[in-house]
């Protein structure tokens, strides 16, 4: 039901979607839909929780390895990309609606999960920078990576010939390089 609702919200927009449209899309009767959700807003909270919760699990598992930070980031981005593609419609709805609901206390749990993910991601970039790996501006690199990964939900089409692993590798190569160490800060720019 949540996946169907996410697809309807992504296609029509959250505010433009009526309860009747959700009933029609899910195939449930109105009473059946209300058995699962109290309101359209509660459904949105559930969608965002379903999107955010696995990200914390992914980052905890990745950071629990002894790998170097750039390797951890590559594994993280691969798993994150799989998650984004699996929950494409959730991500699209999130991108459309997060700014307008993020201060709402009903989303506190989601916000806490996203903050933890972002803090850990920031830490990976800082550790890479300390090792002399990755972008010269780790904050800009982190922001670029987040933008690229989340925007994939908008353009990715299953069966398009682009595999999630290949996309994740390309994004990492763009942001941290293809295994090359950053030049020393004393090297002059061309």
Protein Blocks (a to p, Z undefined) as FASTA:
>chain_A
ZZmmmmmmmmnopklpcfklmmmmnopafklmmmmpmbfklmmmmmmmmmmmmmmmmmmm
mmmpcbdfklmmmmmmmmmmmmmmmmmmmmmmmmmmmmmmmmpmklmmmmmmmmmmmmmm
mmmmmmmmmnopajfblmlmmmmmmmmmmmmmmmpcghilpafklmmmmmmmmmnoghia
cddfklccZZ
